Amino acid sequence: MSGSAKRSVTITLDGSNKSVSIPLIEATVGTPVFDIRKLYGDLGVFTYDPGYGGTAACESKITYIDGDEGILLYRGYPIEQLAEKSTFLEVCYLLMEGALPTATQFKDFELGVMRHTMLHEQIREFFNGFRRDAHPMAVMCGVVGALSAFYHDSLDIHDPASRTISAFRLIAKIPTIAAWAYKYNCGQPFMYPQNDLGYAENFLYMFHAVPAEPYKVNPILARAMDLIMILHADHEQNASTSTVRLAGSTGANPFACIAAGIASLWGPAHGGANEAVLKMLAEIGHVKNITGFLSEVKDKGSHTKLMGFGHRVYKNYDPRAKIIQKACHEVLSELGIKDDPLLDLAMELEKIALNDKYFVDRKLYPNVDFYSGIILKAMGFPTSMFTALFAVSRTVGWISQWQEMIADPEQRIGRPRQIYTGAPQRDYVPISTRG
Ligand code: CMC
């Protein structure tokens, strides 16, 4: 670990003569950690932290979140500045390489990524194996995992050059896979990538265009797509990123690891929340039903959540939600949508929830998913594509975290322990004698 310990605590187990000194490792910014690696060896006890709410599973230099203040930094740069001034591909370089690129570095990087946008032609056939009504996330889990069967030349995880090519391939091909998952759903021909277009622009082209007529991507929508991608690019050690790291810790190839990340992202508590928000808004239907809906949310027996609200780390407004709410208004106005009943409903719901004791007491604020569905719907995406778009954007975060893990000399296979509360050892009894 790169930090050094200046403070420590000593833990002595009551009733024994065993004690251990636990060093406190300082972070560059943010919460320090106790290095408990000697705890089991010296005291013979594990730590217990279901959901890992107080556990740092790795050292990382990529993304920093201050949940109380609502701060998100990629490699030290505030998300607000990157959202306003950068582009998604530049953010990809930043996340992967640790610094903003010079003009030459960026040109090389852009070329490196964009020349990998096509899929092996045989992967086209792979899509035909799915039902037409398959969820795009199901298709993405399958096709991304299958990439490891097509790109054998970049599977050596101990070779830095192979790792870079795999990273480029994943970032470049994931929009093609997502766009084709949609095209397959609606029975339209697959559109091949156009490498002279920008990254987000190319995605919108593959998604919306058909071969029968020319298609020009609206630059305002391309910029909005790029912005959405920047906001979702990385988010520290969330469930899907931790899944990628855990899968990668075994030495699994990067395509398999990213497929595992996509599977983890799919759940409604994580990336699936943007889809769930729109379903929730549709069910609420009208401003007059908000109070009744919130009563149901507050009733613990109902298991109903206010989707798009709450976060494990943010106990303040998610900074991405603020940016996306503003972009929502811009996109709707660009598209000539003066009144969007969904946006009006969402804003009223947010206002009421933010003044409700239940949400105030628990510090529950809108997260990135609260408004992302509304903007994506206005841009012409069906609800089923929302989480797939999250996966497209997050691939760079996953692969950067995977790269960092592989290069970390302290990396070991991820292998949590447990507190066993089952039956103690007992002898097998033949079925004929069991009462
Ligand atoms: N609606 C109603 N109550 C909530 C909500 C919510 N959205 N979120 C948390 N709570 C309550 C929870 O029931 C608990 O109450 P109590 O203390 O009375 O038992 C309290 O707030 C603390 O919540 P928690 O369950 O301990 O929080 P967590 O850190 O385990 O869960 C979460 C975080 C994001 C899974 C949760 O807030 C949630 O399910 N939110 C809705 C789904 C959502 O929007 N997910 C997207 C997250 S951001 C993007 C991403 O990461 O992919």
Boltz pocket constraint, residues with backbone or C-beta under 6 A from the ligand:
constraints:
  - pocket:
      binder: B
      contacts: [[A, 51], [A, 238], [A, 268], [A, 269], [A, 270], [A, 271], [A, 272], [A, 273], [A, 297], [A, 304], [A, 305], [A, 306], [A, 307], [A, 308], [A, 309], [A, 310], [A, 311], [A, 312], [A, 313], [A, 362], [A, 364], [A, 367], [A, 368], [A, 369]]
      max_distance: 6.0
